[in-house]
């Protein structure tokens, strides 16, 4: 059965898309730690990031770098934190999280609860910087 992220890539589940190319896809995390929290995934469904090929890992990070630059411009912050956990969704993904302090990237914190309008506004701000 396709992962939830494959279903997002295929348009079967809605998302706030940020960017895509032939191999990678970026979209807003639905349970964001901070505004602009974005996930970058390979379209090829592989559970563990280090089971991707060397080229896929390298090229996914280059794709994430472009997305992170847009997130940083749209969501002023000290840094874009980069995290890989993969404990919930068995489809490799990189978290890009705008942070001003270590507290902003605590996965145990309650996520932000944003309205659809706010998600759409964040999506628009980030995609306008790409
Ligand atoms: P991890 O697997 O790295 O522990 O976490 C998976 C991440 O995917 C979580 O931050 C969670 O909020 C996000 N996530 C899970 N399901 C969906 C979904 O259907 N849509 C979006 N946009 N994000 C999701």
Backbone and ligand atoms as CSV (ligand in chain L), in Angstrom:
chain,resi,resn,atom,element,x,y,z
A,1,UNK,N,N,0.840,-1.200,0.000
A,1,UNK,CA,C,0.000,0.000,0.000
A,1,UNK,C,C,0.881,1.258,0.000
A,2,UNK,N,N,0.453,2.232,-0.784
A,2,UNK,CA,C,1.254,3.464,-0.913
A,2,UNK,C,C,1.308,4.206,0.414
A,3,UNK,N,N,2.443,4.819,0.697
A,3,UNK,CA,C,2.571,5.623,1.923
A,3,UNK,C,C,1.707,6.879,1.790
A,4,UNK,N,N,1.438,7.475,2.932
A,4,UNK,CA,C,0.634,8.708,2.926
A,4,UNK,C,C,1.334,9.792,2.097
A,5,UNK,N,N,2.657,9.776,2.092
A,5,UNK,CA,C,3.378,10.806,1.323
A,5,UNK,C,C,3.301,10.517,-0.177
A,6,UNK,N,N,3.321,9.252,-0.561
A,6,UNK,CA,C,3.130,8.924,-1.985
A,6,UNK,C,C,1.746,9.367,-2.423
A,7,UNK,N,N,0.772,9.182,-1.557
A,7,UNK,CA,C,-0.598,9.596,-1.893
A,7,UNK,C,C,-0.685,11.122,-2.010
A,8,UNK,N,N,0.110,11.826,-1.219
A,8,UNK,CA,C,0.169,13.293,-1.350
A,8,UNK,C,C,0.789,13.656,-2.701
A,9,UNK,N,N,1.910,13.019,-3.031
A,9,UNK,CA,C,2.573,13.300,-4.322
A,9,UNK,C,C,1.606,13.041,-5.475
A,10,UNK,N,N,0.816,11.966,-5.352
A,10,UNK,CA,C,-0.109,11.600,-6.430
A,10,UNK,C,C,-1.379,12.447,-6.447
A,11,UNK,N,N,-1.510,13.350,-5.484
A,11,UNK,CA,C,-2.681,14.218,-5.446
A,11,UNK,C,C,-3.909,13.551,-4.851
A,12,UNK,N,N,-3.738,12.375,-4.232
A,12,UNK,CA,C,-4.897,11.683,-3.633
A,12,UNK,C,C,-5.244,12.262,-2.268
A,13,UNK,N,N,-4.242,12.882,-1.628
A,13,UNK,CA,C,-4.445,13.548,-0.340
A,13,UNK,C,C,-3.957,14.980,-0.531
A,14,UNK,N,N,-4.740,15.961,-0.092
A,14,UNK,CA,C,-4.320,17.347,-0.313
A,14,UNK,C,C,-3.125,17.741,0.537
A,15,UNK,N,N,-2.399,18.719,0.071
A,15,UNK,CA,C,-1.302,19.272,0.865
A,15,UNK,C,C,-1.097,20.712,0.434
A,16,UNK,N,N,-0.293,21.413,1.202
A,16,UNK,CA,C,0.120,22.760,0.817
A,16,UNK,C,C,1.492,22.603,0.178
A,17,UNK,N,N,1.465,22.449,-1.146
A,17,UNK,CA,C,2.701,22.152,-1.883
A,17,UNK,C,C,3.601,23.380,-1.938
A,18,UNK,N,N,4.891,23.139,-1.774
A,18,UNK,CA,C,5.879,24.214,-1.854
A,18,UNK,C,C,6.679,24.108,-3.150
A,19,UNK,N,N,7.122,22.914,-3.489
A,19,UNK,CA,C,7.956,22.766,-4.691
A,19,UNK,C,C,7.974,21.305,-5.116
A,20,UNK,N,N,8.290,21.101,-6.382
A,20,UNK,CA,C,8.498,19.729,-6.854
A,20,UNK,C,C,9.353,19.747,-8.100
A,21,UNK,N,N,10.095,18.659,-8.299
A,21,UNK,CA,C,10.721,18.433,-9.600
A,21,UNK,C,C,10.437,16.985,-9.957
A,22,UNK,N,N,11.194,16.424,-10.881
A,22,UNK,CA,C,10.853,15.064,-11.309
A,22,UNK,C,C,11.101,14.020,-10.216
A,23,UNK,N,N,11.978,14.314,-9.244
A,23,UNK,CA,C,12.311,13.296,-8.228
A,23,UNK,C,C,11.964,13.663,-6.793
A,24,UNK,N,N,11.742,14.957,-6.529
A,24,UNK,CA,C,11.537,15.382,-5.133
A,24,UNK,C,C,10.305,16.267,-5.008
A,25,UNK,N,N,9.824,16.391,-3.771
A,25,UNK,CA,C,8.565,17.104,-3.519
A,25,UNK,C,C,8.679,17.735,-2.142
A,26,UNK,N,N,8.182,18.964,-2.000
A,26,UNK,CA,C,8.207,19.648,-0.694
A,26,UNK,C,C,6.820,20.205,-0.396
A,27,UNK,N,N,6.406,20.085,0.853
A,27,UNK,CA,C,5.069,20.539,1.256
A,27,UNK,C,C,5.100,20.875,2.747
A,28,UNK,N,N,4.118,21.683,3.164
A,28,UNK,CA,C,4.083,22.085,4.574
A,28,UNK,C,C,3.690,20.905,5.452
A,29,UNK,N,N,4.395,20.770,6.578
A,29,UNK,CA,C,4.013,19.766,7.571
A,29,UNK,C,C,2.675,20.168,8.180
A,30,UNK,N,N,1.767,19.228,8.289
A,30,UNK,CA,C,0.411,19.529,8.765
A,30,UNK,C,C,0.389,19.790,10.284
A,31,UNK,N,N,1.419,19.345,10.982
A,31,UNK,CA,C,1.543,19.596,12.430
A,31,UNK,C,C,2.836,20.372,12.688
A,32,UNK,N,N,2.869,21.629,12.267
A,32,UNK,CA,C,4.158,22.343,12.268
A,32,UNK,C,C,4.659,22.706,13.657
A,33,UNK,N,N,5.959,22.634,13.802
A,33,UNK,CA,C,6.568,23.104,15.047
A,33,UNK,C,C,6.626,24.622,15.047
A,34,UNK,N,N,6.908,25.199,13.877
A,34,UNK,CA,C,6.871,26.657,13.714
A,34,UNK,C,C,6.268,26.934,12.343
A,35,UNK,N,N,5.876,28.160,12.113
A,35,UNK,CA,C,5.302,28.518,10.823
A,35,UNK,C,C,6.364,28.373,9.729
A,36,UNK,N,N,6.036,27.619,8.713
A,36,UNK,CA,C,6.971,27.392,7.619
A,36,UNK,C,C,7.615,26.008,7.664
A,37,UNK,N,N,7.325,25.235,8.708
A,37,UNK,CA,C,7.855,23.861,8.828
A,37,UNK,C,C,7.471,23.064,7.564
A,38,UNK,N,N,8.487,22.644,6.859
A,38,UNK,CA,C,8.303,22.026,5.536
A,38,UNK,C,C,8.957,20.650,5.510
A,39,UNK,N,N,8.348,19.736,4.781
A,39,UNK,CA,C,8.922,18.402,4.590
A,39,UNK,C,C,9.407,18.267,3.148
A,40,UNK,N,N,10.557,17.666,2.989
A,40,UNK,CA,C,11.110,17.377,1.656
A,40,UNK,C,C,11.218,15.862,1.530
A,41,UNK,N,N,10.670,15.344,0.459
A,41,UNK,CA,C,10.659,13.881,0.287
A,41,UNK,C,C,11.122,13.502,-1.121
A,42,UNK,N,N,11.623,12.277,-1.257
A,42,UNK,CA,C,11.832,11.755,-2.610
A,42,UNK,C,C,10.496,11.207,-3.104
A,43,UNK,N,N,10.231,11.348,-4.390
A,43,UNK,CA,C,8.985,10.756,-4.909
A,43,UNK,C,C,9.062,9.234,-4.864
A,44,UNK,N,N,10.261,8.717,-5.045
A,44,UNK,CA,C,10.427,7.258,-4.949
A,44,UNK,C,C,10.216,6.860,-3.493
A,45,UNK,N,N,9.313,5.933,-3.288
A,45,UNK,CA,C,8.938,5.582,-1.908
A,45,UNK,C,C,9.954,4.637,-1.300
A,46,UNK,N,N,10.759,5.200,-0.409
A,46,UNK,CA,C,11.764,4.433,0.336
A,46,UNK,C,C,11.585,4.838,1.790
A,47,UNK,N,N,11.531,3.882,2.679
A,47,UNK,CA,C,11.263,4.183,4.089
A,47,UNK,C,C,12.410,4.968,4.725
A,48,UNK,N,N,13.614,4.381,4.684
A,48,UNK,CA,C,14.731,4.919,5.474
A,48,UNK,C,C,15.637,5.758,4.578
A,49,UNK,N,N,15.908,6.973,5.015
A,49,UNK,CA,C,16.642,7.915,4.155
A,49,UNK,C,C,17.986,7.345,3.689
A,50,UNK,N,N,18.625,6.546,4.544
A,50,UNK,CA,C,19.945,6.032,4.166
A,50,UNK,C,C,19.863,4.751,3.332
A,51,UNK,N,N,18.636,4.379,2.939
A,51,UNK,CA,C,18.469,3.342,1.919
A,51,UNK,C,C,18.318,3.960,0.526
A,52,UNK,N,N,18.269,5.294,0.451
A,52,UNK,CA,C,18.292,5.946,-0.862
A,52,UNK,C,C,19.682,5.771,-1.464
A,53,UNK,N,N,19.772,5.938,-2.774
A,53,UNK,CA,C,21.094,5.864,-3.404
A,53,UNK,C,C,21.908,7.099,-3.000
A,54,UNK,N,N,23.208,7.030,-3.200
A,54,UNK,CA,C,24.055,8.188,-2.900
A,54,UNK,C,C,23.581,9.419,-3.666
A,55,UNK,N,N,23.264,9.219,-4.949
A,55,UNK,CA,C,22.819,10.363,-5.760
A,55,UNK,C,C,21.512,10.932,-5.230
A,56,UNK,N,N,20.606,10.058,-4.827
A,56,UNK,CA,C,19.314,10.538,-4.314
A,56,UNK,C,C,19.491,11.343,-3.023
A,57,UNK,N,N,20.334,10.839,-2.120
A,57,UNK,CA,C,20.560,11.566,-0.853
A,57,UNK,C,C,21.174,12.934,-1.153
A,58,UNK,N,N,22.178,12.935,-2.021
A,58,UNK,CA,C,22.869,14.196,-2.332
A,58,UNK,C,C,21.915,15.168,-3.028
A,59,UNK,N,N,21.181,14.672,-4.011
A,59,UNK,CA,C,20.310,15.563,-4.789
A,59,UNK,C,C,19.106,16.030,-3.962
A,60,UNK,N,N,18.650,15.191,-3.040
A,60,UNK,CA,C,17.536,15.614,-2.172
A,60,UNK,C,C,18.000,16.758,-1.277
A,61,UNK,N,N,19.234,16.708,-0.807
A,61,UNK,CA,C,19.744,17.791,0.046
A,61,UNK,C,C,19.909,19.076,-0.762
A,62,UNK,N,N,20.319,18.966,-2.012
A,62,UNK,CA,C,20.429,20.165,-2.853
A,62,UNK,C,C,19.034,20.757,-3.106
A,63,UNK,N,N,18.064,19.886,-3.333
A,63,UNK,CA,C,16.676,20.344,-3.505
A,63,UNK,C,C,16.203,21.018,-2.207
A,64,UNK,N,N,16.512,20.392,-1.061
A,64,UNK,CA,C,16.105,20.954,0.237
A,64,UNK,C,C,16.767,22.306,0.476
A,65,UNK,N,N,17.985,22.449,-0.011
A,65,UNK,CA,C,18.701,23.723,0.171
A,65,UNK,C,C,17.951,24.873,-0.504
A,66,UNK,N,N,17.464,24.620,-1.716
A,66,UNK,CA,C,16.695,25.649,-2.445
A,66,UNK,C,C,15.409,25.980,-1.693
A,67,UNK,N,N,14.740,24.950,-1.229
A,67,UNK,CA,C,13.488,25.160,-0.493
A,67,UNK,C,C,13.782,25.930,0.799
A,68,UNK,N,N,14.848,25.543,1.506
A,68,UNK,CA,C,15.195,26.188,2.780
A,68,UNK,C,C,15.473,27.678,2.571
A,69,UNK,N,N,16.115,28.023,1.465
A,69,UNK,CA,C,16.407,29.440,1.197
A,69,UNK,C,C,15.109,30.219,1.048
A,70,UNK,N,N,14.133,29.634,0.395
A,70,UNK,CA,C,12.835,30.307,0.224
A,70,UNK,C,C,12.099,30.390,1.565
A,71,UNK,N,N,12.148,29.319,2.345
A,71,UNK,CA,C,11.477,29.331,3.655
A,71,UNK,C,C,12.103,30.419,4.530
A,72,UNK,N,N,13.416,30.508,4.489
A,72,UNK,CA,C,14.121,31.479,5.339
A,72,UNK,C,C,13.770,32.916,4.948
A,73,UNK,N,N,13.639,33.160,3.660
A,73,UNK,CA,C,13.258,34.519,3.223
A,73,UNK,C,C,11.822,34.842,3.606
A,74,UNK,N,N,10.960,33.834,3.511
A,74,UNK,CA,C,9.534,34.072,3.767
A,74,UNK,C,C,9.221,34.134,5.251
A,75,UNK,N,N,9.960,33.384,6.043
A,75,UNK,CA,C,9.686,33.244,7.474
A,75,UNK,C,C,10.944,33.658,8.242
A,76,UNK,N,N,11.157,34.943,8.438
A,76,UNK,CA,C,12.397,35.385,9.060
A,76,UNK,C,C,12.701,34.617,10.355
A,77,UNK,N,N,13.931,34.139,10.461
A,77,UNK,CA,C,14.311,33.280,11.585
A,77,UNK,C,C,15.835,33.264,11.642
A,78,UNK,N,N,16.366,32.694,12.723
A,78,UNK,CA,C,17.830,32.636,12.826
A,78,UNK,C,C,18.420,31.590,11.881
A,79,UNK,N,N,17.749,30.461,11.802
A,79,UNK,CA,C,18.246,29.338,11.002
A,79,UNK,C,C,17.083,28.499,10.515
A,80,UNK,N,N,17.370,27.711,9.496
A,80,UNK,CA,C,16.454,26.627,9.157
A,80,UNK,C,C,17.085,25.348,9.711
A,81,UNK,N,N,16.433,24.791,10.711
A,81,UNK,CA,C,16.918,23.524,11.268
A,81,UNK,C,C,16.583,22.395,10.295
A,82,UNK,N,N,17.461,21.413,10.260
A,82,UNK,CA,C,17.288,20.248,9.383
A,82,UNK,C,C,17.244,19.025,10.276
A,83,UNK,N,N,16.166,18.245,10.149
A,83,UNK,CA,C,16.042,17.062,11.009
A,83,UNK,C,C,15.493,15.894,10.216
A,84,UNK,N,N,15.951,14.722,10.583
A,84,UNK,CA,C,15.421,13.486,9.999
A,84,UNK,C,C,15.077,12.559,11.141
A,85,UNK,N,N,13.801,12.179,11.249
A,85,UNK,CA,C,13.397,11.209,12.267
A,85,UNK,C,C,12.818,9.972,11.581
A,86,UNK,N,N,11.674,10.150,10.969
A,86,UNK,CA,C,11.086,9.038,10.227
A,86,UNK,C,C,10.431,8.001,11.111
A,87,UNK,N,N,10.051,8.400,12.320
A,87,UNK,CA,C,9.446,7.428,13.234
A,87,UNK,C,C,7.949,7.269,12.994
A,88,UNK,N,N,7.334,8.256,12.362
A,88,UNK,CA,C,5.876,8.191,12.146
A,88,UNK,C,C,5.508,7.720,10.750
A,89,UNK,N,N,6.173,8.276,9.763
A,89,UNK,CA,C,5.788,7.990,8.373
A,89,UNK,C,C,6.931,7.248,7.676
A,90,UNK,N,N,6.659,6.029,7.204
A,90,UNK,CA,C,7.726,5.211,6.601
A,90,UNK,C,C,8.000,5.593,5.148
A,91,UNK,N,N,8.290,6.854,4.944
A,91,UNK,CA,C,8.660,7.367,3.615
A,91,UNK,C,C,9.673,8.462,3.906
A,92,UNK,N,N,10.899,8.272,3.450
A,92,UNK,CA,C,12.003,9.172,3.815
A,92,UNK,C,C,11.597,10.637,3.687
A,93,UNK,N,N,11.993,11.444,4.661
A,93,UNK,CA,C,11.692,12.875,4.592
A,93,UNK,C,C,12.648,13.664,5.460
A,94,UNK,N,N,12.883,14.895,5.023
A,94,UNK,CA,C,13.713,15.845,5.768
A,94,UNK,C,C,12.789,16.938,6.291
A,95,UNK,N,N,12.871,17.213,7.592
A,95,UNK,CA,C,12.132,18.344,8.161
A,95,UNK,C,C,12.995,19.597,7.999
A,96,UNK,N,N,12.397,20.663,7.483
A,96,UNK,CA,C,13.035,21.980,7.466
A,96,UNK,C,C,12.206,22.865,8.394
A,97,UNK,N,N,12.810,23.328,9.479
A,97,UNK,CA,C,12.044,24.049,10.504
A,97,UNK,C,C,12.689,25.414,10.772
A,98,UNK,N,N,11.962,26.502,10.494
A,98,UNK,CA,C,12.504,27.813,10.849
A,98,UNK,C,C,12.618,27.929,12.368
A,99,UNK,N,N,13.805,28.288,12.856
A,99,UNK,CA,C,13.975,28.356,14.315
A,99,UNK,C,C,14.657,29.655,14.739
A,100,UNK,N,N,14.295,30.061,15.944
A,100,UNK,CA,C,14.997,31.160,16.614
A,100,UNK,C,C,15.696,30.677,17.870
A,101,UNK,N,N,15.309,29.501,18.352
A,101,UNK,CA,C,15.970,28.923,19.522
A,101,UNK,C,C,15.813,27.402,19.461
A,102,UNK,N,N,16.567,26.723,20.317
A,102,UNK,CA,C,16.494,25.256,20.358
A,102,UNK,C,C,15.081,24.781,20.668
A,103,UNK,N,N,14.351,25.579,21.444
A,103,UNK,CA,C,12.987,25.207,21.821
A,103,UNK,C,C,12.073,25.015,20.623
A,104,UNK,N,N,12.388,25.713,19.536
A,104,UNK,CA,C,11.518,25.661,18.360
A,104,UNK,C,C,11.590,24.321,17.638
A,105,UNK,N,N,12.544,23.511,17.988
A,105,UNK,CA,C,12.698,22.248,17.262
A,105,UNK,C,C,12.627,21.042,18.217
A,106,UNK,N,N,11.715,21.168,19.178
A,106,UNK,CA,C,11.486,20.076,20.120
A,106,UNK,C,C,10.271,19.269,19.640
A,107,UNK,N,N,10.519,18.075,19.135
A,107,UNK,CA,C,9.455,17.265,18.540
A,107,UNK,C,C,8.446,16.780,19.582
A,108,UNK,N,N,8.760,16.984,20.867
A,108,UNK,CA,C,7.808,16.574,21.904
A,108,UNK,C,C,6.783,17.664,22.194
A,109,UNK,N,N,7.063,18.877,21.704
A,109,UNK,CA,C,6.117,19.979,21.925
A,109,UNK,C,C,4.825,19.749,21.170
A,110,UNK,N,N,3.757,20.309,21.706
A,110,UNK,CA,C,2.481,20.353,20.977
A,110,UNK,C,C,2.704,21.170,19.695
A,111,UNK,N,N,2.266,20.640,18.534
A,111,UNK,CA,C,2.455,21.423,17.300
A,111,UNK,C,C,1.536,22.645,17.271
A,112,UNK,N,N,1.812,23.557,16.348
A,112,UNK,CA,C,0.912,24.686,16.135
A,112,UNK,C,C,-0.370,24.171,15.481
A,113,UNK,N,N,-1.456,24.814,15.803
A,113,UNK,CA,C,-2.723,24.485,15.134
A,113,UNK,C,C,-3.088,25.686,14.265
A,114,UNK,N,N,-2.865,25.551,12.988
A,114,UNK,CA,C,-3.060,26.676,12.067
A,114,UNK,C,C,-4.324,26.473,11.237
A,115,UNK,N,N,-4.961,27.565,10.904
A,115,UNK,CA,C,-6.161,27.487,10.058
A,115,UNK,C,C,-5.730,27.235,8.610
A,116,UNK,N,N,-6.662,26.735,7.782
A,116,UNK,CA,C,-6.353,26.567,6.358
A,116,UNK,C,C,-5.893,27.879,5.726
A,117,UNK,N,N,-6.491,28.979,6.167
A,117,UNK,CA,C,-6.114,30.287,5.610
A,117,UNK,C,C,-4.653,30.606,5.933
A,118,UNK,N,N,-4.253,30.301,7.176
A,118,UNK,CA,C,-2.865,30.578,7.566
A,118,UNK,C,C,-1.897,29.671,6.803
A,119,UNK,N,N,-2.243,28.390,6.660
A,119,UNK,CA,C,-1.379,27.495,5.865
A,119,UNK,C,C,-1.235,28.038,4.439
A,120,UNK,N,N,-2.355,28.464,3.868
A,120,UNK,CA,C,-2.321,28.948,2.476
A,120,UNK,C,C,-1.475,30.219,2.367
A,121,UNK,N,N,-1.559,31.050,3.390
A,121,UNK,CA,C,-0.777,32.290,3.389
A,121,UNK,C,C,0.724,31.967,3.474
A,122,UNK,N,N,1.084,31.017,4.336
A,122,UNK,CA,C,2.496,30.615,4.464
A,122,UNK,C,C,2.976,30.009,3.145
A,123,UNK,N,N,2.143,29.145,2.581
A,123,UNK,CA,C,2.494,28.518,1.290
A,123,UNK,C,C,2.765,29.594,0.237
A,124,UNK,N,N,1.891,30.579,0.188
A,124,UNK,CA,C,2.035,31.642,-0.817
A,124,UNK,C,C,3.329,32.431,-0.582
A,125,UNK,N,N,3.601,32.736,0.695
A,125,UNK,CA,C,4.809,33.509,1.012
A,125,UNK,C,C,6.068,32.745,0.590
A,126,UNK,N,N,6.108,31.451,0.878
A,126,UNK,CA,C,7.317,30.664,0.575
A,126,UNK,C,C,7.452,30.479,-0.942
A,127,UNK,N,N,6.364,30.111,-1.587
A,127,UNK,CA,C,6.486,29.831,-3.033
A,127,UNK,C,C,6.825,31.100,-3.809
A,128,UNK,N,N,6.451,32.265,-3.261
A,128,UNK,CA,C,6.797,33.521,-3.958
A,128,UNK,C,C,8.301,33.783,-3.907
A,129,UNK,N,N,9.016,33.091,-3.029
A,129,UNK,CA,C,10.464,33.294,-2.893
A,129,UNK,C,C,11.274,32.273,-3.707
A,130,UNK,N,N,10.589,31.345,-4.313
A,130,UNK,CA,C,11.309,30.296,-5.069
A,130,UNK,C,C,11.669,30.773,-6.483
L,1,LIG,P1,P,8.456,11.644,11.457
L,1,LIG,O1,O,8.121,10.420,10.637
L,1,LIG,O2,O,9.666,12.361,10.930
L,1,LIG,O3,O,8.580,11.333,12.907
L,1,LIG,O4,O,7.233,12.671,11.335
L,1,LIG,C1,C,6.387,12.687,10.228
L,1,LIG,C2,C,5.894,14.099,9.994
L,1,LIG,O5,O,4.940,14.047,8.947
L,1,LIG,C3,C,5.189,14.748,11.199
L,1,LIG,O6,O,5.786,15.994,11.485
L,1,LIG,C4,C,3.736,14.879,10.741
L,1,LIG,O7,O,3.124,16.055,11.223
L,1,LIG,C5,C,3.849,14.892,9.235
L,1,LIG,N1,N,2.677,14.344,8.593
L,1,LIG,C6,C,2.101,13.147,8.855
L,1,LIG,N2,N,1.018,12.948,8.074
L,1,LIG,C7,C,0.922,14.058,7.284
L,1,LIG,C8,C,0.008,14.444,6.261
L,1,LIG,O8,O,-0.944,13.740,5.905
L,1,LIG,N3,N,0.224,15.646,5.672
L,1,LIG,C9,C,1.262,16.471,6.030
L,1,LIG,N4,N,1.381,17.618,5.387
L,1,LIG,N5,N,2.143,16.135,6.990
L,1,LIG,C10,C,1.977,14.940,7.614
